[in-house]
Amino acid sequence: MIGKRKIKNSNPMSVQKGEAVFAYIVMAVICVIALFPIVWVVMSSFKEDLLANPGFALPDNIYLGGYIKVFTQLGITRYFANSFICATLGTILSMTAFSMAAYVVARYQFKGRGIITACIMATMFVPPAALTFPVYNLIKNAGLFNTRMGLIFIYTCYEIAVSFMVIRNYFATIPEELEEAARIDGCNYLQIFLKIMLPIARPGIFTAAVLHWLKLWNEFYWASLIIVDREKMTVPAILSQFTTSFQTDYNGLLSAIVVIVIPPILLFTFSSKFFVEALSGGAVKG
Amino acid sequence: MKQRRNKAIFITLFLIPACLCFLMFYAYPILQIVVTSFCKWDYTNLSSPQFYGVGELLTNYKYIFTEYPYFWEALKNSLCWALVGVVIQVPLTLVVAIVLSKGLRFSKFARNVYIVPSVISSAAMGLIFLQLYNARYGPIQQIIQKFSPDFTDSILLMEGINFWAIVFAYVFFCGTTTIMLLGQIHSIAPELYEAGKIDGAKGLKRELYITIPLVMPTIKTVATLAATSGFLLYNEVFFLTNGAAGTKSITYIIRELAITSSRTQYARANTIGVVQIVIGLLLVAVINFAFSEKKIKNRGGEKA
């Protein structure tokens, strides 16, 4: 990804037998922990009457009524579309704003550079919940309450410190000579940024973007606060409606949970390479 | 001259979007919560917050600390969740990351499986655990009934126990931080392990004296993330108990006072917000102190 040679320090030959046994036990345990809740929900979603064979009991036969209902009545694709739009636009806007700032801060000396860096980094320690009412009020006064635009606006400014830090650190590693050479060739500041620096910094921005997108895709607090209309809700927000809208229809509820949970898992399965590389800063290959 | 002015214009233009973000969503709201924490501002005077008199400026703080029935419950819960997060997640992440770093067969598979719960939202996880804990059809209930057949209560409504029910709904799912740590372990130079081998650092010793000290900065990050996410816990509380039976968190009471309640208390919600920021900063400071590199180095020195 970053063009770094894969460093292999984990020679399997050096693992002793006792260590290997321990390692496999740990791996088995984490797999069970991670899969148990999901496997149970999938299994139970096939039970026509959950109360008749509760808990660990296997389903008598495969009942698909819940799934049919989910697709015909719930219109689940709409919520995925909303989530995708909000997460993606939020990520694009956030990455644009903060790559620009990160570039300037990483490559230029100017007055106020320290203060701007300190301010942006300090936001890491500001819990969004503490600002609930002011932000809610701001969105409301801007006429953006109950709109996806309002949510995208919040998402653009969400967790800015991490993106800023990741991108700034990447810009800082690019050799200065490249900029010098471009300047001598007659590039202006904007051209240097767009044509030289931005393409080189793509892996760093990509890492920040993946992290940001994943956070937004799963974001619940603001999504459930800003959006009131059902048809504008994102996937996490619609989940809060499930507890009431299904009441005693357990089969419908479990089928809906499965349908909500499976697409991100599939998406991850096919793109685990990107996520793992992004999270590990490029050190772990997918 | 022109060159310099161009540069200044360029720098300013590039900083504007980020600064607007900061000013609108951080600076101004922080200023607002601090200022209004000294005001009377609730559902009766939404459009005109009023400062309390000179002698009574701290009325909201006094109310929160002495009269508001849920503050201490919420603070205790949030701090306990933070502590539990650090105590369980830091060792867990470390062990899993070290195990996965060995490059054994199936470790890539185990790694990918372990990230799955982090890919689906904690809201979905909360809803799934709500089903697991269900008193009528949940598997957890079945396990309990194996030991006491007459048990029919909902564990989510049992004070004390529901605290742990919420903990188990999130505490083991630390796939993302595990990968961060794994990345750090992978970037340790193989030569260090070679050198360690000559000095007899094998097995557990190898991890204790080489791996752990070298990834200490990332462990500190993991601890900070575990503490802050525990301290700010909301989604699991909302989905599992909705704050019932002694499980309110600080975030929960802020949202309740500011938005959900029928008699909204904006100033008091903001006051708790100020308290949340201050305590959050203290938490980060404590963790920074507990995991400070100087201390670690000293400890290593004593043993050597």
Chai-1 contact restraints between the chains, C-beta under 6 A:
chainA,res_idxA,chainB,res_idxB,connection_type,confidence,min_distance_angstrom,max_distance_angstrom,comment,restraint_id
A,N9,B,P190,contact,1.0,0.0,6.0,A-B,restraint_1
A,S10,B,S101,contact,1.0,0.0,6.0,A-B,restraint_2
A,S10,B,K102,contact,1.0,0.0,6.0,A-B,restraint_3
A,S10,B,G103,contact,1.0,0.0,6.0,A-B,restraint_4
A,P12,B,G103,contact,1.0,0.0,6.0,A-B,restraint_5
A,V15,B,K102,contact,1.0,0.0,6.0,A-B,restraint_6
A,A23,B,V99,contact,1.0,0.0,6.0,A-B,restraint_7
A,A23,B,K102,contact,1.0,0.0,6.0,A-B,restraint_8
A,A23,B,L104,contact,1.0,0.0,6.0,A-B,restraint_9
A,V26,B,V99,contact,1.0,0.0,6.0,A-B,restraint_10
A,M27,B,A110,contact,1.0,0.0,6.0,A-B,restraint_11
A,I30,B,V96,contact,1.0,0.0,6.0,A-B,restraint_12
A,I30,B,Y114,contact,1.0,0.0,6.0,A-B,restraint_13
A,C31,B,A110,contact,1.0,0.0,6.0,A-B,restraint_14
A,C31,B,V113,contact,1.0,0.0,6.0,A-B,restraint_15
A,I33,B,F172,contact,1.0,0.0,6.0,A-B,restraint_16
A,A34,B,V113,contact,1.0,0.0,6.0,A-B,restraint_17
A,A34,B,Y114,contact,1.0,0.0,6.0,A-B,restraint_18
A,A34,B,V116,contact,1.0,0.0,6.0,A-B,restraint_19
A,A34,B,P117,contact,1.0,0.0,6.0,A-B,restraint_20
A,P37,B,I128,contact,1.0,0.0,6.0,A-B,restraint_21
A,V41,B,I128,contact,1.0,0.0,6.0,A-B,restraint_22
A,L50,B,Y137,contact,1.0,0.0,6.0,A-B,restraint_23
A,L51,B,R136,contact,1.0,0.0,6.0,A-B,restraint_24
A,L51,B,Y137,contact,1.0,0.0,6.0,A-B,restraint_25
A,P54,B,Y137,contact,1.0,0.0,6.0,A-B,restraint_26
A,G55,B,P139,contact,1.0,0.0,6.0,A-B,restraint_27
A,G55,B,Q142,contact,1.0,0.0,6.0,A-B,restraint_28
A,F56,B,P139,contact,1.0,0.0,6.0,A-B,restraint_29
A,F56,B,Q142,contact,1.0,0.0,6.0,A-B,restraint_30
A,A97,B,P17,contact,1.0,0.0,6.0,A-B,restraint_31
A,A97,B,A18,contact,1.0,0.0,6.0,A-B,restraint_32
A,A97,B,C21,contact,1.0,0.0,6.0,A-B,restraint_33
A,F98,B,A18,contact,1.0,0.0,6.0,A-B,restraint_34
A,M100,B,F14,contact,1.0,0.0,6.0,A-B,restraint_35
A,A101,B,L15,contact,1.0,0.0,6.0,A-B,restraint_36
A,A101,B,A18,contact,1.0,0.0,6.0,A-B,restraint_37
A,V104,B,I11,contact,1.0,0.0,6.0,A-B,restraint_38
A,V104,B,F14,contact,1.0,0.0,6.0,A-B,restraint_39
A,V104,B,L15,contact,1.0,0.0,6.0,A-B,restraint_40
A,Y108,B,I11,contact,1.0,0.0,6.0,A-B,restraint_41
A,F110,B,I11,contact,1.0,0.0,6.0,A-B,restraint_42
A,C119,B,F22,contact,1.0,0.0,6.0,A-B,restraint_43
A,T123,B,Y26,contact,1.0,0.0,6.0,A-B,restraint_44
A,F125,B,L281,contact,1.0,0.0,6.0,A-B,restraint_45
A,P127,B,L232,contact,1.0,0.0,6.0,A-B,restraint_46
A,P127,B,Q276,contact,1.0,0.0,6.0,A-B,restraint_47
A,P127,B,G280,contact,1.0,0.0,6.0,A-B,restraint_48
A,A129,B,T251,contact,1.0,0.0,6.0,A-B,restraint_49
A,A129,B,I254,contact,1.0,0.0,6.0,A-B,restraint_50
A,A130,B,G273,contact,1.0,0.0,6.0,A-B,restraint_51
A,A130,B,Q276,contact,1.0,0.0,6.0,A-B,restraint_52
A,A130,B,I277,contact,1.0,0.0,6.0,A-B,restraint_53
A,L131,B,P29,contact,1.0,0.0,6.0,A-B,restraint_54
A,T132,B,I254,contact,1.0,0.0,6.0,A-B,restraint_55
A,T132,B,R255,contact,1.0,0.0,6.0,A-B,restraint_56
A,T132,B,A258,contact,1.0,0.0,6.0,A-B,restraint_57
A,F133,B,A258,contact,1.0,0.0,6.0,A-B,restraint_58
A,F133,B,Y266,contact,1.0,0.0,6.0,A-B,restraint_59
A,F133,B,A269,contact,1.0,0.0,6.0,A-B,restraint_60
A,F133,B,N270,contact,1.0,0.0,6.0,A-B,restraint_61
A,P134,B,P29,contact,1.0,0.0,6.0,A-B,restraint_62
A,P134,B,Q32,contact,1.0,0.0,6.0,A-B,restraint_63
A,V135,B,P29,contact,1.0,0.0,6.0,A-B,restraint_64
A,C157,B,C21,contact,1.0,0.0,6.0,A-B,restraint_65
A,C157,B,F25,contact,1.0,0.0,6.0,A-B,restraint_66
A,Y189,B,F10,contact,1.0,0.0,6.0,A-B,restraint_67
A,N218,B,S121,contact,1.0,0.0,6.0,A-B,restraint_68
A,F220,B,A123,contact,1.0,0.0,6.0,A-B,restraint_69
A,F220,B,N235,contact,1.0,0.0,6.0,A-B,restraint_70
A,P236,B,S121,contact,1.0,0.0,6.0,A-B,restraint_71
A,P236,B,A123,contact,1.0,0.0,6.0,A-B,restraint_72
A,L239,B,A123,contact,1.0,0.0,6.0,A-B,restraint_73
A,L239,B,A124,contact,1.0,0.0,6.0,A-B,restraint_74
A,L239,B,L127,contact,1.0,0.0,6.0,A-B,restraint_75
A,I257,B,L127,contact,1.0,0.0,6.0,A-B,restraint_76
A,I260,B,A124,contact,1.0,0.0,6.0,A-B,restraint_77
A,V261,B,I120,contact,1.0,0.0,6.0,A-B,restraint_78
A,V261,B,A124,contact,1.0,0.0,6.0,A-B,restraint_79
A,P264,B,V119,contact,1.0,0.0,6.0,A-B,restraint_80
A,P264,B,I120,contact,1.0,0.0,6.0,A-B,restraint_81
A,I265,B,V116,contact,1.0,0.0,6.0,A-B,restraint_82
A,F268,B,V119,contact,1.0,0.0,6.0,A-B,restraint_83
A,S272,B,N112,contact,1.0,0.0,6.0,A-B,restraint_84
A,V276,B,I179,contact,1.0,0.0,6.0,A-B,restraint_85
A,L279,B,T176,contact,1.0,0.0,6.0,A-B,restraint_86
A,L279,B,I179,contact,1.0,0.0,6.0,A-B,restraint_87
A,L279,B,M180,contact,1.0,0.0,6.0,A-B,restraint_88
A,S280,B,I179,contact,1.0,0.0,6.0,A-B,restraint_89
A,S280,B,L182,contact,1.0,0.0,6.0,A-B,restraint_90
A,S280,B,G183,contact,1.0,0.0,6.0,A-B,restraint_91
A,G281,B,G183,contact,1.0,0.0,6.0,A-B,restraint_92
A,A283,B,G183,contact,1.0,0.0,6.0,A-B,restraint_93
A,A283,B,H186,contact,1.0,0.0,6.0,A-B,restraint_94
A,A283,B,S187,contact,1.0,0.0,6.0,A-B,restraint_95
A,V284,B,L182,contact,1.0,0.0,6.0,A-B,restraint_96
A,V284,B,G183,contact,1.0,0.0,6.0,A-B,restraint_97
A,V284,B,H186,contact,1.0,0.0,6.0,A-B,restraint_98
